Amino acid sequence: MRGAKSWLVGTSAMVVLGVVGCGTGATGTTSVSSGAAPGSEVAVGANGDTLTVITSPKGNFADNFNPFDPSTNDGTYGNIYETLFYFDNLTGKTWDLLGTSYHFTNGGKSVIVQLRTNAKWTDGTPFTANDVVFTFNELKKYPDADTNNVWSVLSGVRALNKHEVEFTFKDVNIPFAQQYVLGGTYIVPQHEWSSLGDPTKVKITWQKAIGTGPFRLIAFSPQQYTFEANGFYYNGVPKVKYVRYPAYTSNQAADLALASGQVDWAGIDIPDIQKTFVAADPAHHHYDFPPGGVVELYPNWNNPLLANLAVRQAISLAINRKAIQQIGETNYSVLPVPTSLIPSQMSWLDPNLPSQDRQFTLNDEKAIEILEKAGFKRNSRGIFEKDGKELSFNLLTVSGWSDWDEDALLIKQELQPVGININVVQQQFNAYFNSINPGVGIKPNYDLALSWTNEGPTPYTIYYDMLDSKGNWNIEQYRNPQVDQALAQFASTTNPAVQRQALYKVERIAAEDLPVIPVFDGELWYEYNDAHFTGWPTKQNMWINPAPYTFQAAAIIMDHLKPVS
């Protein structure tokens, strides 16, 4: 499983063995209490009207649907709460959501957004510009909620009328305005949230999750929760009547459920997928793994050993990326490059970049040489150390993400011959997420971690999120004024030549300073069963990012699906 955080989400979320306490498949029947009428019962799954989704194995669920909480449940973003627009990182398309159009004014320092006039919250209250202004002012009032750091760029937001909002910015920053203000901030209802105080400390249980999205929650348990089509949805009531998220703790259990037809849509790693999934029902079982984001080995820069370039260089030189591609990723992934550019964005590569910055090499001897020149010596256990401090690190990964778990074990084996000791630590997703991303102003609690990157229509997104001092996924705590300056230069113009020169600077720093260490180019995991619903993105028509963990895109897909008649 890849990261569940899409490049737009900002505050992201990332299901126990087997499915506990739920139906046996999309055609089974499970009785749940309806949120519309407490105490009433509805038949979920009857007549193929229920879409069953697995984004990744996470263990049991907590009753948490707070969009300001990074560990909120799948579907909180997109199904319930929406952004103004969705900018798809795979196709480059823009989808109008709560906004219908926008235009920049004042030399790019302001943007005016036209809002939908027919949108309502799921309790029937009309959606207005006041909800948008309130949401952004909450981020300003409670900075811990501003995980996209929008107020580092915004100077103000105001309602021009009931359905028109103006954002003003301190400086011109067009990609940030699009990706994080217009496309990365989920709007909440003022009439509910104005009395709740600090949004990061509010407990939003399934009954209290009031949104504008295509679905609303009607049932919750630690093993499964269920959405129902939103009768107030501005695009019309979705044809998918129910959406169900069951709990799993491992890829293996989820794989079995998917292959047996209990699951309609998944985003998980399945070894030998033709044999274990497609062959089970060739007419209806399909998949595609288009290029996604880079999976990096993040070194915590608060650890002085990992802040040492020689240590990062030695780690990188000792990682056998081909073995990880073949064994851990079962040949589904693509070998990475030192710049962290994904294949679809290689046109941005600096043509003058030195050859050593264009591809990785495997060289244990050189890794050892670098460490020795940096003053490290092997101790009696064969581990390099300096000033009494061993090169011994915990490597954090997610329990049940079988490919990443295998990758971590391979890295452990590969670093041992060069005198670097690795202890692989597997944590359930919520604990893992809180370790690497504990909140604004709190230092991450890890040494090394496998984690995802956030991709956008240009490399600006991954570089800003991952390497800028104010980046939204700078979990390694990297600080480099040259990077910040170059990314600010990119954001201040629409001139492609200027933007390229700015990114070239960042590419060289990424390749030579190794603030993070690319391991492989991750796939967008996408498996689906079209026996019950039609309208899926396909290899022939990949009309949107198909991964169920790209939540705003996933909600758009669900809104487009139709039951097989």
C-alpha positions in Angstrom: 0.0 0.0 0.0 1.2 3.5 -0.8 0.6 6.6 1.1 -2.9 7.6 1.4 -2.3 11.2 1.3 -2.9 12.7 -2.1 -0.9 15.7 -3.3 -3.8 18.0 -2.5 -5.0 16.7 0.8 -2.6 18.3 3.3 -4.2 16.8 6.3 -4.5 13.3 5.1 -5.7 10.0 6.4 -4.8 6.8 5.5 -8.8 -2.0 7.8 -8.7 -7.6 12.4 -7.9 -10.5 10.4 -10.7 -10.9 7.8 -13.9 -8.9 8.0 -15.3 -9.0 11.4 -19.1 -8.5 11.9 -19.9 -7.6 8.3 -21.5 -9.2 5.3 -19.8 -11.7 3.1 -19.7 -9.5 0.0 -21.3 -6.8 -2.1 -24.4 -9.0 -2.6 -24.8 -9.9 1.0 -27.0 -8.1 3.5 -25.9 -6.3 6.6 -28.4 -4.4 8.9 -27.3 -1.0 10.1 -28.9 1.9 11.9 -29.7 4.8 9.5 -28.3 8.2 10.4 -31.4 9.8 8.8 -33.8 8.1 11.2 -32.1 6.8 14.4 -33.2 3.4 15.3 -34.5 2.5 11.8 -32.8 -0.3 9.8 -31.7 -0.3 6.2 -30.5 -3.3 4.2 -27.0 -2.6 3.0 -25.6 -4.7 0.2 -28.9 -6.0 -1.1 -29.2 -6.3 -4.9 -25.6 -5.2 -5.5 -26.3 -1.6 -4.4 -23.2 -1.4 -2.1 -19.7 -0.5 -3.2 -17.1 -2.1 -0.9 -13.8 -0.3 -0.7 -10.3 -1.0 0.8 -7.7 1.8 0.6 -5.2 -0.1 2.7 -5.0 -2.4 5.8 -5.2 -0.2 8.9 -6.6 -2.4 11.7 -9.7 -1.4 13.6 -11.2 2.0 13.1 -11.7 4.8 15.6 -14.9 6.8 15.4 -13.1 9.8 14.0 -14.3 11.9 11.0 -12.7 15.2 11.9 -11.2 16.7 8.7 -8.7 18.7 10.8 -7.3 15.4 12.3 -4.6 13.9 10.1 -5.6 10.3 11.3 -9.2 10.7 10.3 -10.9 7.8 8.5 -11.0 7.2 4.8 -13.8 9.0 3.1 -13.8 11.9 5.5 -12.1 13.8 2.7 -14.1 13.7 -0.5 -17.1 11.6 0.5 -18.1 14.1 3.3 -16.0 17.3 3.1 -15.0 18.8 -0.2 -12.5 21.3 -1.5 -13.4 24.1 -3.8 -11.7 22.4 -6.8 -9.8 19.2 -7.5 -6.7 19.4 -9.6 -5.9 15.8 -10.8 -2.2 15.0 -10.6 -2.4 12.1 -13.1 -4.4 13.7 -16.0 -3.9 17.4 -15.3 -7.7 18.0 -15.3 -9.5 20.4 -13.0 -12.8 19.3 -11.4 -15.3 21.9 -10.2 -16.6 21.1 -6.8 -17.8 23.7 -4.4 -16.3 26.3 -6.7 -17.5 26.6 -10.3 -14.8 29.0 -11.6 -11.9 31.2 -10.4 -9.7 34.0 -11.9 -6.6 35.7 -10.6 -6.5 39.5 -10.3 -4.1 42.1 -8.9 -1.2 40.7 -10.8 -1.7 37.2 -9.3 -2.0 38.4 -5.7 -5.7 37.9 -5.5 -8.1 35.1 -6.8 -11.9 35.4 -7.0 -13.9 32.2 -6.7 -17.4 31.7 -7.9 -19.2 29.2 -5.7 -22.1 26.8 -6.4 -25.5 28.3 -5.7 -27.3 24.9 -5.2 -24.9 23.2 -2.7 -26.3 22.2 0.7 -24.9 20.6 3.8 -26.2 17.1 4.6 -28.5 18.5 7.2 -30.2 20.7 4.5 -28.6 24.0 5.4 -27.5 26.0 2.3 -23.8 26.2 1.6 -22.6 29.9 1.2 -19.4 32.0 1.0 -19.6 32.4 4.8 -18.7 28.7 5.2 -15.6 29.2 3.1 -14.5 32.4 4.9 -15.2 30.7 8.3 -13.1 27.6 7.4 -10.1 29.7 6.4 -10.4 31.9 9.4 -10.4 28.8 11.6 -7.1 27.9 10.2 -5.8 31.3 11.0 -7.2 31.3 14.5 -5.9 27.8 15.3 -2.5 27.4 13.5 -2.3 23.7 14.4 -5.2 23.1 12.1 -3.4 24.8 9.2 -1.4 21.8 8.1 -1.1 23.2 4.6 0.4 26.4 6.0 -2.0 28.4 3.8 -1.7 31.5 6.1 2.0 31.6 5.4 0.9 32.8 1.9 -2.6 34.2 2.5 -3.1 37.7 3.7 -6.9 37.7 3.8 -10.2 36.1 2.7 -13.6 37.7 2.4 -17.1 37.1 1.0 -17.9 39.4 -1.9 -21.5 38.1 -1.8 -23.4 35.0 -0.9 -21.6 32.9 -3.6 -18.4 34.7 -4.3 -15.1 34.7 -2.3 -11.9 36.7 -2.7 -8.5 35.4 -1.5 -5.6 37.8 -1.2 -2.0 36.8 -0.9 1.1 38.3 0.6 3.1 37.6 -2.6 2.3 36.0 -6.0 2.3 32.2 -5.5 0.0 30.7 -8.1 0.8 27.0 -7.7 0.3 27.2 -4.0 -2.9 29.1 -4.4 -4.3 26.5 -6.7 -3.0 23.3 -5.0 -3.5 24.2 -1.3 -6.0 27.1 -1.1 -8.4 26.1 -3.9 -7.6 22.4 -4.1 -6.3 21.4 -0.7 -8.5 22.9 2.0 -11.7 21.1 3.0 -14.6 23.3 3.8 -16.7 22.8 7.0 -20.1 24.2 7.9 -20.0 27.4 10.0 -23.3 26.6 11.7 -21.9 23.4 13.2 -18.2 24.4 13.8 -18.5 27.9 15.1 -19.3 26.7 18.6 -16.8 23.9 18.8 -13.6 25.7 19.5 -10.2 24.4 18.5 -11.0 22.2 15.4 -8.0 19.9 16.0 -9.4 18.9 19.4 -13.0 18.4 18.4 -14.4 14.8 18.4 -16.5 14.4 15.2 -18.2 11.1 15.4 -20.0 9.6 12.5 -23.3 11.2 13.6 -21.8 14.7 13.6 -20.0 14.6 10.2 -22.0 17.2 8.2 -20.6 17.8 4.7 -21.4 18.7 1.2 -20.0 15.6 -0.5 -21.8 12.9 -2.4 -22.2 10.6 0.6 -23.2 10.8 4.3 -22.4 8.4 7.1 -25.2 6.1 8.3 -23.4 3.5 10.5 -20.1 2.9 12.3 -18.3 0.1 14.1 -14.6 -0.5 14.7 -14.8 -3.2 12.0 -16.8 -1.3 9.4 -18.5 1.9 8.6 -21.0 2.8 5.9 -22.0 5.8 3.8 -25.3 6.4 2.0 -25.9 8.5 -1.1 -26.4 12.2 -0.2 -29.9 13.2 -1.2 -28.9 16.9 -1.1 -25.9 16.5 -3.4 -25.6 19.3 -5.9 -24.8 17.0 -8.8 -27.8 14.8 -8.0 -28.1 11.8 -5.8 -25.3 9.4 -6.6 -26.3 6.1 -8.3 -24.1 4.2 -5.8 -26.6 3.8 -2.9 -24.1 2.7 -0.2 -20.3 2.7 0.3 -18.8 0.4 2.8 -15.3 0.4 4.3 -14.4 -2.9 6.1 -11.4 -3.3 8.4 -8.3 -5.4 7.6 -4.9 -5.6 9.2 -2.8 -7.1 6.4 -2.5 -7.0 2.6 -2.9 -10.8 2.6 -6.4 -10.7 4.2 -7.4 -7.9 1.9 -6.1 -9.7 -1.1 -8.2 -12.7 -0.3 -11.3 -10.6 0.1 -10.7 -8.8 -3.2 -10.1 -12.0 -5.1 -13.2 -13.7 -3.7 -15.4 -10.8 -4.8 -16.1 -9.4 -1.4 -14.5 -6.1 -2.4 -15.2 -3.9 -5.4 -12.3 -1.5 -5.3 -8.9 -1.6 -3.6 -5.5 0.1 -3.5 -3.3 -2.7 -2.3 -0.2 -4.6 -3.4 -1.1 -8.1 -4.8 1.8 -10.4 -5.7 1.3 -12.2 -9.0 -1.9 -10.3 -9.6 -2.8 -12.1 -12.9 -2.9 -15.4 -11.0 -4.2 -14.4 -7.7 -6.8 -11.7 -8.7 -7.5 -11.5 -12.4 -7.7 -15.3 -13.0 -10.4 -15.6 -10.3 -12.8 -13.7 -12.5 -11.2 -12.6 -15.8 -14.4 -11.0 -17.1 -14.7 -8.6 -14.1 -11.4 -8.4 -12.3 -9.2 -5.6 -13.6 -6.3 -3.5 -12.5 -3.8 -0.8 -13.5 -0.8 0.6 -11.7 0.0 3.9 -13.3 3.1 5.7 -12.1 2.5 7.5 -8.8 4.8 9.1 -6.3 8.3 8.3 -5.1 8.6 6.2 -1.9 11.5 7.7 0.1 13.7 6.6 3.0 13.2 9.7 5.2 16.1 10.4 7.6 15.1 12.4 10.7 17.4 15.4 10.5 17.0 16.0 14.3 19.3 12.9 14.6 22.9 14.3 14.3 24.2 11.1 12.8 21.6 11.2 10.0 22.2 14.9 9.5 25.7 13.9 8.5 25.9 13.7 4.7 28.5 10.9 4.8 26.0 8.7 6.6 23.2 9.4 4.1 25.5 8.8 1.2 26.6 5.5 2.6 23.0 4.4 3.2 22.1 5.3 -0.4 25.1 3.6 -1.9 24.3 0.3 0.0 20.6 0.1 -0.9 20.0 -2.4 -3.7 17.1 -0.8 -5.4 16.9 -3.4 -8.1 16.4 -6.1 -5.5 13.7 -4.0 -3.8 11.9 -3.5 -7.1 12.0 -7.2 -7.9 11.3 -8.7 -4.5 9.6 -6.2 -2.3 7.6 -4.6 -5.0 7.2 -7.7 -7.1 8.4 -5.9 -10.3 5.5 -3.4 -10.2 7.6 -0.4 -9.4 10.0 1.7 -11.3 13.6 2.4 -10.3 13.9 5.9 -8.9 16.4 8.7 -9.8 18.3 10.9 -7.3 16.3 14.0 -8.1 13.0 12.2 -7.1 11.4 13.1 -10.4 8.8 10.6 -11.5 8.8 9.3 -15.1 6.0 11.6 -16.3 7.9 14.6 -15.1 11.4 13.9 -16.5 10.9 16.7 -19.1 11.7 19.0 -16.1 15.2 17.4 -15.6 18.1 19.8 -15.9 19.9 18.8 -19.2 23.2 19.9 -17.6 22.8 17.7 -14.5 26.0 15.6 -14.0 25.7 11.9 -14.8 26.2 10.9 -11.1 23.1 12.9 -10.2 20.9 11.1 -12.8 21.0 7.5 -11.6 21.9 5.6 -8.4 24.8 3.2 -8.1 25.2 0.2 -5.8 28.6 0.3 -4.2 29.3 -1.1 -0.8 33.1 -0.4 -1.0 32.5 3.3 -1.7 30.0 3.5 1.2 32.6 2.1 3.6 35.2 4.4 2.2 33.0 7.4 2.7 32.3 6.5 6.3 35.9 5.9 7.1 37.0 9.2 5.6 34.3 10.9 7.8 36.0 9.4 10.9 33.8 6.4 11.6 35.4 3.2 12.7 33.9 -0.3 13.1 33.5 -1.5 16.7 33.6 -5.1 18.0 30.2 -5.8 16.6 31.2 -4.6 13.1 29.0 -1.5 13.3 30.5 1.9 12.4 30.6 4.4 15.2 32.1 7.8 16.0 32.5 9.5 19.4 30.8 6.5 21.0 27.7 6.7 18.8 26.9 3.8 16.6 25.3 3.9 13.2 22.3 2.0 14.5 18.8 3.1 13.6 15.2 2.1 13.9 13.5 1.9 10.5 9.8 2.6 10.7 7.2 1.1 8.4 3.5 0.2 8.5 2.5 -3.1 9.9 0.5 -5.1 7.3 1.8 -3.2 4.3 3.5 -6.3 3.1 5.5 -4.7 0.3 6.9 -2.0 2.5 7.6 -4.4 5.3 9.6 -6.6 2.9 11.4 -3.5 1.6 12.4 -2.5 5.1 13.8 -6.0 5.8 15.8 -5.9 2.5 17.2 -2.5 3.5 18.2 -4.0 6.9 20.1 -6.8 5.1 21.7 -4.5 2.6 23.1 -2.0 5.1 24.5 -4.7 7.4 27.7 -5.4 5.3 28.6 -1.7 5.3 28.4 -1.5 9.1 25.1 0.2 9.5 22.6 -1.6 11.9 18.9 -1.4 11.2 16.1 -2.4 13.5 12.8 -2.7 11.5 9.9 -1.4 13.5 6.4 -2.1 12.2 3.5 0.0 13.6 -0.2 0.2 13.0 -0.9 3.1 10.6 -2.2 5.6 13.2 0.8 5.1 15.4 3.2 5.2 12.4 1.6 8.4 11.1 1.8 10.1 14.5 5.4 9.2 14.8 6.5 10.7 11.5 4.0 13.6 11.6 3.1 14.4 15.2 1.9 17.9 14.5 3.1 21.5 14.0 6.0 22.4 16.2 6.5 18.8 17.5 9.6 16.9 16.5 9.0 13.6 14.7 9.7 10.5 16.8 11.7 8.2 14.4 15.2 7.6 13.0 14.4 6.4 9.5 11.0 5.8 7.9 9.6 4.6 4.6 7.0 7.0 3.4 5.3 8.6 0.4 5.6 11.8 -1.5 2.9 14.2 -2.7 2.9 14.6 -6.5 1.3 17.4 -8.5 1.1 18.5 -12.1 4.7 19.8 -11.9 7.7 18.8 -9.6 7.0 21.9 -7.6 4.5 20.0 -5.4 6.8 17.2 -4.4 9.7 19.6 -3.8 7.7 22.1 -1.9 5.9 19.5 0.3 9.0 17.5 1.0 11.9 20.0 1.0 10.7 23.5 1.7 11.0 24.7 5.3 7.3 25.2 5.4 6.5 22.1 3.3 3.4 20.1 4.2 5.3 16.7 4.2 8.7 17.8 5.4 8.7 15.0 7.9 12.5 14.8 7.8 12.7 18.4 9.1 15.1 19.5 6.3 16.0 23.2 6.2 17.8 24.8 3.3 17.4 28.5 2.4 18.5 27.9 -1.1 15.7 25.4 -1.7 13.2 27.8 -0.1 14.4 30.6 -2.3 14.3 28.6 -5.5 10.8 27.3 -4.8 9.6 30.8 -4.0 11.0 31.9 -7.4 9.1 29.2 -9.2 5.9 30.1 -7.4 6.2 33.8 -8.3 6.0 33.5 -12.0 4.2 31.7 -14.9 7.3 32.0 -17.1 8.3 28.4 -17.9 12.0 29.3 -18.4 12.2 31.0 -15.0 10.4 28.1 -13.4 12.8 25.6 -15.0 15.9 27.4 -13.8 14.4 27.5 -10.3 13.7 23.7 -10.3 17.1 22.9 -11.7 18.6 24.3 -8.5 16.4 22.1 -6.3 17.1 19.0 -8.4 20.8 19.3 -7.9 20.4 19.8 -4.1 18.1 16.9 -3.9 20.5 14.6 -5.8 23.7 15.8 -4.0 22.6 16.6 -0.5 20.3 13.6 -0.2 17.8 15.3 2.2 15.7 12.2 1.6 16.8 8.9 -0.1 14.6 7.7 -3.0 13.9 3.9 -2.8 11.5 3.3 -5.7 8.9 5.0 -7.8 5.6 3.8 -6.3 2.6 2.7 -8.1 -0.9 4.0 -7.9 -2.5 0.8 -6.7 -5.8 0.2 -8.4 -7.8 -3.0 -8.5 -11.5 -3.1 -9.3 -14.4 -5.5 -9.9 -16.9 -4.3 -12.4 -19.5 -7.0 -11.8 -21.7 -4.6 -9.9 -20.8 -1.1 -11.1 -19.8 0.5 -14.3 -18.0 3.8 -15.1 -14.6 2.9 -13.8 -11.4 4.5 -15.0 -9.7 2.0 -17.3 -6.3 1.5 -19.0 -7.9 2.7 -22.2 -9.6 5.7 -20.5 -7.8 6.7 -17.3 -9.9 9.8 -16.9 -8.8 10.5 -13.3 -6.4 9.3 -10.6 -7.9 5.8 -9.9 -6.4 5.1 -6.5 -9.1 4.8 -3.7 -6.7 6.5 -1.3 -6.6 9.7 -3.4 -9.8 10.7 -1.6 -11.2 13.7 -3.5 -10.6 11.8 -6.8 -12.2 8.7 -5.2 -15.4 10.6 -4.3 -15.6 11.9 -7.9 -15.3 8.3 -9.2 -18.0 7.0 -6.8 -20.3 9.8 -8.0 -19.8 8.6 -11.6 -20.3 4.9 -11.0 -23.6 3.3 -11.9 -25.0 -0.1 -10.8 -25.0 -2.8 -13.4 -28.6 -3.2 -14.5 
